[in-house]
Amino acid sequence: MASTPDHDSPESPEDTGASAASAESGGSEQPTTADAGASTSADESVTADDSASAEKSPTTDKPAPADESTAGEPRTGDGTADTAGSDASGSDTDEPAAESRGSGYPPALIATAVALPVALVIAVLVAAIMARNMPVEREPLVLGPVPAPAAGSEACATLLPALPADLGEFTKSTLVEPAPPATRAWQRPDGGEPIVLRCGLDRPMEFNRASPIQMVNEVQWFEIPDPDADASTWFAVDRATYIALTIPGGSGPTPLQEVSDTITTNLPAQPLDPGPLPN
């Protein structure tokens, strides 16, 4: 009976191969206990050799130690990537700034440039409206004297204060002193020919029994046209004194109507007193 091989002295790989060949040549014969023990011992020997070999050889996955001179410094590849990323980030940051500088003007200056013309237009419109509403200072009006023997009568003293300040588009004018007694005048805002009222006059020579009379707001008027001056003088002939109202052409009916209303309100009507018919 073969003795079991000592585990402390394993067989060499060649012995293991010989035992395997003997087992194959044996065909169907069962391996002996010695053979089985030898095979087991060989396997253990191979495993131990492999383990020893593995312990002696360094692991290839473990990174090699870094050079002391470059320890702590970033690798060239990583540094390049970081620099590229930083450049890209800086480029993105500069884009809005570049866009904001594209116009070349700050927003406050643009807003001022837009608002200034609008404010100027508004100021011009306001000034035009104010100038339109402000009264125009006209030069005092010079009127020549006309005989008016009844200028100081009670009728004239009653009528003059009651006359309106405006007659249509005509406004009251200032007369140069010494002004004719019992006289009022009105002019357009830009001046021009005036409307003149005179109270206390003598009976006009042209007014006679054959003269045509016109009734305006309950006042009887006698008209004397003046083609040379493009004006007409209307005489109120049915009051206590004769009242003359000279109106330039193109003034419309308003001045005559408003003066007629004032006369009707303040002076009672009187019978007519025309002159004799001419020979």
Secondary structure, 3 states (H helix, E strand, C coil): CCCCCCCCCCCCHHHHHHHHHHHHHCCCCCCCHHHHHHHHHHHHHHHHHHHHHHHHCCCCCCCCCCCHHHCCCCCHHHHHHHHHHHHHHHHHHHHHHHHHCCCCCCHHHHHHHHHHHHHHHHHHHHHHHHHHHCCCCCCCECCCCCCCCCCCCHHHHHHHHHCCCEECCEEECCECCCCCCCEEEEEECCEEEEEEEEEEECCCCCCECCCCCEEECCEEEEEEEECCCCEEEEEECCCCCEEEEEEECCCCCHHHHHHHHHHHHHCCCCCCCCECCCC
